[in-house]
Structures are given as C-alpha cells and as structure tokens.
C-alpha cells in the first residue's frame, strides 16, 4: 500500500513509449526523434543517457527500451537486454529461424549455449527473481519454435 507522501509526489504520466534502439546508437533521428518529440521530451538528454548505459554492449545490438514520459516533459527509462531470439540467432549463426519449425531444423545449439543466454537474461528486471532453470526452459521453448534443435553436446 502506498503512503500518502508517495501518492502526493507521483507525477502524472503522459505516455509509455516502447522502442527498440541499437546499443550506443541512439540519435535524434527516426525512430527515436519522432517518438520522443511528440511528447516534447529532451532528445539529446535521452540519447546521451541511453548511449552511456548501453556502451558495454556491442554496437548495433538491438536493445528494448521503455520510456515513461511525464506531463512536466521529464522522462524515465529502463533498458532491457536484447531479446532471446536475437541471442539464439547469434549463437546459432543464422539470419532467421526455420520456416517450418518442427519439420525443418535451422540449426543446433548445446545446453551450454542456452545456459549462457539464461545467465545474461537473468539480469533483466523481469527475470531477476526467476530461477535459472525456468529461464532455460523458456529459452529452449523459444528455440524449438524457431526450428533450432537443442542437444546435450555437439557431435
């Protein structure tokens, strides 16, 4: 239950904006500029903060960012790690998944690859309290739906 002080100090939210921006590549050009500009947010402040937060990732890594825009033209944002499908495609060395998952195998990965991806995803705000085993099972399910076969060891 929120205290009275928390309720009184809450700022009214104008919008919640969800974008996928390359790591270290936020510029005031599309798609960032028009999305933030319509809520009169400071584009350069967002670009500098985002690029500083994502400098540890390789350039052009697609990062999901959720921006909360407030009515007083201020904002907060959270950066999530890249999607599981992106990690799976990079680990398997493929451009896209199978056109017929379950029938055509696009590639194979080991359980070690899945474990490494799960360790990275565990740092995400939504996954930080999930057990590693559950995250691994979810990633294996995603791999199966992409036509990527998960094996114990590569032959």
HELIX and SHEET records of a PDB file:
HELIX    1   1 UNK A    4  UNK A    9  1                                   6    
HELIX    2   2 UNK A   32  UNK A   37  1                                   6    
HELIX    3   3 UNK A   43  UNK A   53  1                                  11    
HELIX    4   4 UNK A   84  UNK A   92  1                                   9    
HELIX    5   5 UNK A  111  UNK A  121  1                                  11    
HELIX    6   6 UNK A  132  UNK A  145  1                                  14    
SHEET    1   A 3 UNK A  13  UNK A  22  0                                        
SHEET    2   A 3 UNK A  62  UNK A  70 -1                                        
SHEET    3   A 3 UNK A  75  UNK A  80 -1                                        
SHEET    1   B 2 UNK A 107  UNK A 110  0                                        
SHEET    2   B 2 UNK A 148  UNK A 151  1                                        
END                                                                             
